[in-house]
Structure formats: C-alpha cells, structure tokens
C-alpha cells in the first residue's frame, strides 16, 4: 500500500471506537459496556445512548470494573471496559494480570488518551507506559491503531477473537492514512510504503509521521519502507525480519516510553534473528508535562523531522550504512 502525504483528513481515533461499539451492540447482544466515569470522553457513552440496559457505570473504581468484567465474561458475555489508558494499565494492572489474563478471560479493554499528545492534562493523564505493561502479560492481545478507520477495525477485530485484548487510542485528531478498504488483520503488519534503503516501523500517531519522513527522504533519493505495526502483541516477526534482510536498517517510532514499547519489541526480534543498525524514536525515559500536543511532540522528539534525522544517522550520502 503506497500512501501519499498530501492533504489529509484529520479525525478522532476515539470516534472509531465509538462507532465500532455501536455496531457491535447491534449485531451481538452479548456485548456489554463498562465505564469508569469517563464515558463521554472515551466514547463509551455512545453505546449507553443506544443500549442503556447493557451499559454499567462504576464511577472512579477501575479495579472493581475489571473484576466485574471478569465475572461477566465467565457468564458468557463480551464485556468492553473503557477508561483512560493510564488508569486501566496502572490502577487495575493486578486485576488485568491475575483475574483476567491468568484465566484467559474474554475481556476487551479500551485504553483512551494514550501518549504525550493528551496535552494539557499533563503527566498524570498521559499514558506512556501502558504498552509495556500490557505487552508483558501472557494471553494479552495489544493493538495500537493509527487512525479513525483502524481504531474501528481493531475494535471489531478484538470482539471476534477470544481472550483478553487492549486497544490503545489517543485523544486528539490525527491524520487519516488508511480508509475503509485498507486491510486489517490482528498480528499482521501493514506495509504502507515500499522502499529498499531503510525501514520505518511505527504505530499509532507516529505512522503518519513515518510516512511524512519517507516523503522527505524520497526527495533526496532515499526510499524508505514504512510498516504500520498496529498489533504490538502478537508481533509480526516475519515482517520485521524481512525488513531487516531487505533494507538493512530500521528506525522505530512510537508515542510511548522507549523502554518496553514498540522499539524494544522490534529490537528483541532483530537481535535474535538478523541484527541490523537501529534507531528508536519515542519518549526518552521521562514523564510528560502540560502543553499543546504539537509543543509536546516537538519537545520530546516524536516528529517526522526526528525520524529523518535518525535515518540519516544510519546512512551516508550514498545511502549506504553509516560507519558510526
């Protein structure tokens, strides 16, 4: 799939989640929604408005909400729980690990407001560690969609599979880089742009930034492959190994702590199978702060320009591997 970085539409990923759960509520009466006092923001409220008898509010009590979801799953329902990612992955991690994942229960989690682009809400609300703590738990499926359409598809997809799943999406509008017909399969990375000189592997908002970076480099005669690694677990190891062998250099980009996230997951595969030079773009072991999304993404280096800089550090003028 070759994607242009021309003028794009911008939409909310959380609207994709909201539209998907309405669709699920219509087609499957086993689907129920649980909220933790943030349902308007996460778009869980859309489900409540359509199917009030299948919506359950728990207030600011994430641990209780996850335990109730476990019981509902044991009763044969398909519970979706929604809150900010920092609260689900932080406050309720023990319930997710021991109550849900240990028993491989069919609970679906929507972690909203992921990443630094949450903006003015500041460090306490910016989920920058959630992918790391979710990725490490056995039986968990972890998805970080890149735009409205992919969030909708990811939500529908996790409803069809059996077992725990966590879908992470942000607060702000992001560029729409896929469409209704773009393929989506859990555990299968999507090549958004072909290239043989270097590979960019990204997820979430950083997919659009990787595409922009590839366009910049194309003007210099460097062709970058862009891989949308929307599923962080199970990881598409084959796509990573193929990229390492065919392009010889990899830059990862994520709106998450560098420790334990996408870059770390890709590096684990690369070092075990086909070692190549790598650079990683993400949060540099720091808490966030208040500011506009653009200010924060720029300050902490999660931009197309930083991806370009990382790529150039792996290349010399002739497009060959740098010696330093």
C-alpha positions in Angstrom: 0.0 0.0 0.0 1.6 3.3 -1.1 0.3 6.3 0.8 0.7 9.9 -0.2 1.4 12.6 2.4 -0.7 15.1 0.5 -3.6 17.0 2.2 -5.2 14.6 4.7 -8.4 14.5 6.7 -8.0 14.6 10.5 -10.3 12.6 12.7 -10.5 11.3 16.3 -9.5 7.7 16.9 -11.9 7.5 19.8 -14.8 8.2 17.3 -13.7 5.0 15.6 -14.0 3.1 18.8 -17.4 4.7 19.5 -18.8 3.8 16.0 -17.5 0.2 16.4 -19.1 -0.5 19.7 -22.4 0.8 18.4 -22.1 -1.6 15.5 -21.2 -4.5 17.9 -24.1 -3.7 20.2 -26.4 -4.0 17.2 -25.1 -7.3 15.9 -24.3 -9.2 19.1 -26.4 -8.9 22.3 -23.5 -10.5 24.3 -21.6 -7.2 24.0 -21.8 -5.0 27.1 -20.0 -1.8 28.0 -18.5 -0.8 31.4 -17.4 2.7 32.1 -15.4 4.4 34.8 -16.8 8.0 34.9 -15.1 9.0 31.7 -17.5 7.5 29.2 -18.2 10.7 27.3 -14.5 11.2 26.6 -13.8 7.6 25.7 -16.9 7.4 23.5 -18.4 4.6 25.6 -21.3 6.9 26.2 -22.4 6.4 22.6 -23.1 2.7 23.5 -25.1 3.8 26.6 -27.3 6.0 24.5 -28.1 3.2 22.1 -28.2 0.2 24.5 -28.7 1.6 28.1 -29.7 -1.8 29.5 -26.2 -3.1 28.6 -24.2 -0.2 30.0 -22.8 -0.3 33.5 -21.1 2.6 35.3 -18.6 2.0 38.1 -17.5 5.6 38.8 -13.8 6.1 39.6 -13.3 2.4 40.5 -11.3 0.7 37.8 -10.3 -2.3 39.9 -14.0 -3.1 40.6 -14.8 -2.5 37.0 -12.3 -5.1 35.8 -13.4 -7.6 38.3 -17.0 -7.2 37.2 -15.9 -7.6 33.6 -14.2 -10.9 34.5 -17.5 -12.2 36.0 -19.5 -11.1 33.0 -17.0 -12.9 30.7 -17.4 -16.1 32.8 -21.2 -15.7 32.3 -20.7 -15.7 28.5 -20.9 -12.0 27.8 -18.4 -10.0 25.9 -17.5 -7.1 28.2 -15.8 -4.0 26.9 -14.3 -1.7 29.6 -13.2 1.8 28.8 -11.2 4.4 30.7 -8.0 6.4 30.1 -5.1 4.1 29.4 -3.0 5.4 32.3 -5.8 4.3 34.8 -6.5 1.0 33.2 -2.9 -0.1 32.9 -1.9 1.5 36.2 -4.6 1.2 38.8 -6.1 -2.0 37.6 -3.0 -3.9 36.4 -3.3 -6.5 39.1 -6.9 -7.3 38.2 -5.9 -7.4 34.5 -2.9 -9.7 35.2 -4.3 -12.1 37.8 -8.1 -12.0 37.4 -8.4 -11.7 33.6 -5.2 -12.8 31.8 -4.2 -15.6 34.1 -7.6 -17.2 33.4 -7.6 -16.1 29.8 -11.0 -14.4 30.1 -12.7 -12.8 27.2 -12.5 -9.1 28.4 -11.8 -6.3 25.9 -10.1 -3.1 27.2 -10.2 0.3 25.5 -7.3 2.5 26.8 -8.1 6.0 25.7 -5.9 9.1 25.9 -2.7 7.2 25.1 0.6 9.1 24.5 2.0 12.5 25.1 -0.5 14.2 22.7 -3.1 14.1 25.5 -1.5 17.6 26.0 -2.8 20.0 28.7 -3.9 17.2 31.1 -0.3 16.6 31.9 1.9 13.8 33.1 -0.7 12.1 35.3 -3.1 11.5 32.4 -0.5 10.8 29.6 -0.3 7.0 29.2 3.3 6.4 28.2 3.9 3.1 29.9 0.7 1.2 29.1 2.0 -0.8 26.1 5.0 -2.0 28.1 2.9 -3.3 31.0 0.3 -4.8 28.7 2.8 -6.4 26.4 4.4 -8.4 29.2 1.3 -10.1 30.3 0.6 -13.6 28.9 -2.6 -14.1 26.8 -2.9 -10.4 26.1 -3.6 -9.0 22.6 -2.3 -5.5 22.3 -3.3 -3.1 19.4 -2.2 0.5 18.8 -4.2 1.7 15.7 -3.1 4.6 13.7 -6.3 6.5 12.8 -10.1 6.5 12.9 -10.6 3.6 10.4 -8.0 1.4 12.0 -9.4 2.0 15.5 -12.8 1.0 14.3 -11.4 -2.1 12.6 -9.3 -3.0 15.6 -12.3 -2.8 18.0 -14.4 -5.0 15.7 -11.5 -7.5 15.4 -10.8 -7.9 19.1 -14.6 -8.6 19.6 -14.4 -11.5 17.3 -11.3 -13.2 18.9 -11.4 -15.0 22.2 -9.3 -13.7 25.1 -8.1 -10.5 26.7 -7.3 -7.6 24.5 -6.2 -4.0 24.9 -6.9 -1.3 22.2 -4.9 1.9 22.8 -6.0 5.2 21.2 -5.3 8.9 21.7 -7.3 12.0 22.5 -6.6 14.4 19.7 -7.4 14.3 16.0 -4.8 12.5 13.9 -4.2 12.3 10.1 -6.3 9.7 8.4 -3.8 7.5 6.5 -6.0 4.4 5.9 -9.5 4.0 4.5 -12.5 1.7 4.8 -10.9 -0.8 2.4 -7.4 -0.9 3.9 -6.7 -4.4 5.0 -6.5 -5.0 8.8 -5.6 -8.3 10.5 -4.6 -8.8 14.1 -1.0 -9.8 14.3 -0.3 -8.9 10.6 1.7 -5.7 10.0 0.7 -3.4 7.1 3.3 -2.1 4.6 2.2 1.4 4.0 5.0 2.3 1.6 7.6 0.3 -0.2 11.3 1.0 -0.1 14.6 -0.7 -0.1 17.0 1.7 1.6 15.7 1.8 5.2 12.6 0.7 7.1 10.4 2.8 9.4 8.3 0.7 11.8 5.7 2.8 13.6 2.3 2.6 15.3 -0.4 5.0 16.4 0.0 8.6 15.5 3.6 8.0 14.5 2.6 6.1 11.4 1.6 9.4 9.8 4.9 10.9 10.9 6.8 8.0 9.4 5.0 8.5 6.1 5.9 12.2 6.1 9.5 11.3 6.9 9.6 8.9 4.0 8.4 11.6 1.7 11.1 14.0 2.8 13.8 11.3 2.2 12.3 10.4 -1.2 13.2 14.0 -2.3 16.8 13.1 -1.5 16.7 9.8 -3.5 16.3 7.6 -0.4 13.4 5.2 -0.5 12.1 4.2 3.0 9.8 1.3 3.6 7.0 2.2 6.1 5.5 -0.5 8.2 2.4 0.1 10.3 2.9 -2.3 13.3 -0.6 -1.8 14.7 -0.5 -5.1 16.6 2.2 -5.0 19.2 1.2 -8.4 20.5 1.2 -10.8 18.8 4.1 -9.1 16.9 4.6 -9.7 13.2 8.1 -11.1 13.5 8.2 -12.1 9.8 7.6 -8.5 8.6 10.4 -7.3 10.9 12.9 -10.0 9.8 12.1 -9.4 6.1 12.6 -5.6 6.5 16.0 -6.2 8.3 17.2 -8.5 5.5 15.9 -6.4 2.6 16.7 -2.9 3.8 19.5 -3.4 6.4 18.4 -0.5 8.7 15.4 0.1 10.9 14.0 3.2 12.7 11.1 2.6 15.1 8.7 5.4 16.1 6.1 5.4 18.8 4.3 7.7 21.2 5.4 5.8 24.2 8.3 5.3 26.5 11.3 3.8 24.7 11.6 1.2 27.4 9.4 -1.8 26.8 7.4 -0.4 23.8 7.5 -0.9 20.1 11.2 -0.2 19.6 12.1 -2.6 22.3 9.8 -5.3 20.8 11.3 -4.9 17.4 14.9 -4.9 18.8 14.2 -8.2 20.5 13.3 -9.8 17.2 16.2 -8.1 15.3 18.9 -9.1 17.8 17.7 -12.7 17.9 17.3 -13.2 14.2 19.1 -10.7 11.8 21.0 -7.9 13.6 21.0 -4.6 11.7 21.6 -1.0 12.9 18.6 0.6 14.6 17.4 3.9 15.9 14.4 4.4 18.1 12.0 7.4 18.3 9.9 7.7 21.4 9.7 9.1 25.0 13.2 9.4 26.4 12.7 8.0 29.9 10.8 11.0 31.1 7.3 12.0 32.4 5.4 14.3 30.2 4.1 17.8 31.1 1.3 20.2 30.2 1.3 21.8 26.8 -0.3 21.6 23.4 0.1 18.3 21.6 2.3 19.9 19.0 4.5 21.5 21.6 5.0 18.3 23.5 5.5 16.1 20.4 8.2 18.5 19.2 9.9 18.9 22.6 10.2 15.2 23.1 11.2 14.4 19.5 8.2 12.5 18.2 8.1 14.1 14.8 8.8 13.3 11.1 11.9 15.5 11.3 13.3 13.4 14.1 12.7 10.3 12.1 14.5 11.8 9.2 17.4 12.7 11.4 17.6 9.2 12.8 17.5 7.7 9.3 20.3 10.0 8.2 22.4 8.8 11.1 22.2 5.3 9.7 23.0 6.4 6.1 25.8 8.2 4.4 25.4 10.4 1.4 25.3 7.4 -0.9 22.5 5.7 1.0 24.9 3.1 2.5 25.2 2.0 6.1 26.9 4.7 8.1 30.2 3.7 9.8 29.4 5.5 13.1 
